[in-house]
């Protein structure tokens, strides 16, 4: 039994019936190396993923590893096919909020490749910029309409959260489109913190708070409590 990832010299002789040997024909061949082990996603950003793995049992100084990356869209430039010498790699040029497959193959010093191992990961989605979030009360006392411009890259789902700044009550609506989200049955004249959360795979990224204010309700009936030649005193009821 031969060892993985090892170079061997093979000599072939011709023998006659009386065991006379010819000059040998020699060939040098390398067995395939073992595949990498314990592949893990070490870090994830909006446009990169860092992978790590452990040394092979047959590791020899000079081994290299190729990492081929596929997704929709594929990485930019030459980032889809990189070669590294260490047991980690950072794949750049990725698109935010996108699922990628990473295929890692070991190469011996003379370029012989072994079996491959595949690992998958999403990149994080980009956040919605606060200047791209708008909140409109449409001159209603109990409604806020939230709209936004999606960030670059891919987003699988949006979560829109409304929080009453006084009571901290939260309400969240989700959508897989960029159509405006309407919240009803809110309190009149209240300030609400609005956040838009982008989601792709396991990652959620929350925007900065943007304030929204419902239209105030009208005051109650007005009554005159006192008046004179130079003043008038008024009372009115609390808003409904």
N, C-alpha and C positions, 0 to 999 in steps of 0.2 A: 504494500500500500504506500502510495506516494503522499508527500505532504503538500497541503494547499499553498499556492503562491510561491512555489519553489522552482528554480531553474535546474533542469537535468540535461546531461549530455547522453545521447543514445548512440551506440556504435553497432553497426550491423556488418557481420562477416559472412562470407560464403565458405562453406566447408565441403570438401570433396569426400568421397567414401572412405579415404584413408586419413581423414581429419586434417588435410592440408587447408590452411586458412588463407583467404584472400586479404588484400588490404581492406581496412574498414571504411565504410561510409558513415560519417558522423553527423548527427543533427542535434541542435540544442533547442529544447522546448521548455516552456514554463507552464505549470499547472495553474488553473484558475484560483484566485484568492478567495477566501471566505467572504461572505457578505457582511456588511457593517451590522452592529448590534445596538440596541437600546437607543434608537433614534427618538429625539424629543424636540419639541418646539420650545426654544429658550426665551424668545422675545418676539413681539409682534408690534408693528406700527401701521400707519396708514399706507406706507409704500415700501415696506420691507418686512422680511421674516428671517429670524436667526434660528438655525438648526444646530443641534449638537448630537454626537454619537460617541460610542466607546471604541477603543482600539480593538483590532482583530486578534484572535489567538495566535495567528501566524504573522502578525505585523512585522514588517521589515522596514528599516530606515529607507526612505525614498518612495514609499507608497504615496499615491495620490488618490483623490476622490473627485469624481465628476458629479455635479448636481444639475439635472435637467428639470426645468420648471415649465409647467403648462397651466394655462387658465384662459379665461375669457374676459378681457383680452390677455394675450401673452405678455410677458415682461418686455420692457423696451430694450432696444439695442442688443448687446451681447449678454444681457443678464439671464437669458433663458438657458444658457449652457456655460457653466463656469467650472473651473478645476481648482481645487484647493489641496494643500498639503497637511493641514491640521484637521482635527476631528470636530470642526465646526465651520459653518458657512453662513454669511449674511447675504441673502438674495435681495437685491435692490431693483428699482425700476418697476415695482408692482403697482397695481391700481387699487385704490381704497375700496373696502367692502367687498372684496372678491375672493372666491374660493380658488386655491392653487394646489396642484399636486407636484410634489418634489420627489424625483427619482434619484437615488444615490447609488453610485457604482464604484467599487474599489478597482484601482488600476495598479498593477505591479510596476516595478522599475522599468520593465521593458514593454509596458503598455497593454498587458493582458488584463481584460476585464472579467470580473466575477459576476455572480448573481446580484440583482438590484433589490433595493428596499425602497418602498414608497411611503411617504408621509404626507398628510394633507393639512392645510390650515387656511383659515380666512385671514385677510388683512383687516385691520380695523376700519370702519367707515369714517369718513370725515364728518366734522361737526357742521351744523347749519350756523352760518355767521349771524350774529344778532342783528346786523343791519339788513339781513335778508328775511327777517321775521316781522310781519305786520299784524297788528291787533286792532279790530274795529268793533265798536259797540253798536254801530248802525243806529245810533240815537235810541237804543232800547235799554231798559233798566235791568234786564235780567239775562242779556245775551252778549257773548263775545265771539267774534269770528276770527279765527287764526289762520293766516296763510303764510307761506314761506317759499323761498327759492331753494331747491335741493342743492347740496354741495356737489363738487366734482366726484367722479367715480360712481360706484354702485352702492345702492341702498336697498335692502330687501323690504324693510318696513319702517314706518315712522310712528312714534308715540308722541302725542301732544299732551302735556300736563298743565293743569291750571290749579294754582294754590292760592287760597285766600290768605292775605298777609296778616290778617287779624286772628283768625281762628286756626290757620294752618290746614284747613280742610283741603284735601286733594281730590282731583278728578282727572282721569286719563282716558283718552280715546286713541285707538290705533287705526292705521290705514296703510295700505300698500301702494297708494297713489299720492300725488301731490295736490289733490283737490283740497280746498279750505275745509277746516274742521270747525263746527259750530257747537258751542257750549251754551245750554239754556238753563233756566231756573237758578240763575245766580242772584246774588244780593245787589240791590241798587246802590250806586255810588261807592262801590268798593274797589280797592286796588287788588289786582291779582298778579301773581308772578307766573309768567308763561315760559315754558321750556319745550323745545322740540328735540326729541331723542331719535337719533339714527341707529338702526339695527341691521347688522349683517351677521349671520351665523350666531356665535355665542357672544358677540361684542355689541355693547350699547354705548353710545357716546352722546352726552347731554350738552346742549347749547347753553350759553350764558342766559340768565334770566332777562326777560323782556317784560316791562309792566303793561298791564291792560286795565282799563277802568270802565266799569259799567256806568251808564248814564244815570244821574241822580234822579230820584223820584221828586215830584212836586210837593211843596209844603201844603199843610192843611189850610182850612179856612182862616181868613184874616179878619180880625176885629179891631175896632178903634177903642182903646181904653181911656184915652184922655186927649184933649186937644185945647189949644189956646190960640191967641193971636199970633204966636211965634213958634209953636211946636205942635207936633202930633205924635202920640204914642200908639204903637201898634202891637198886637199879639197875633200869633198864628199857631196853628196846630202842627204837631210833628208830621213828617212825611209818613205816608201809609207804609 
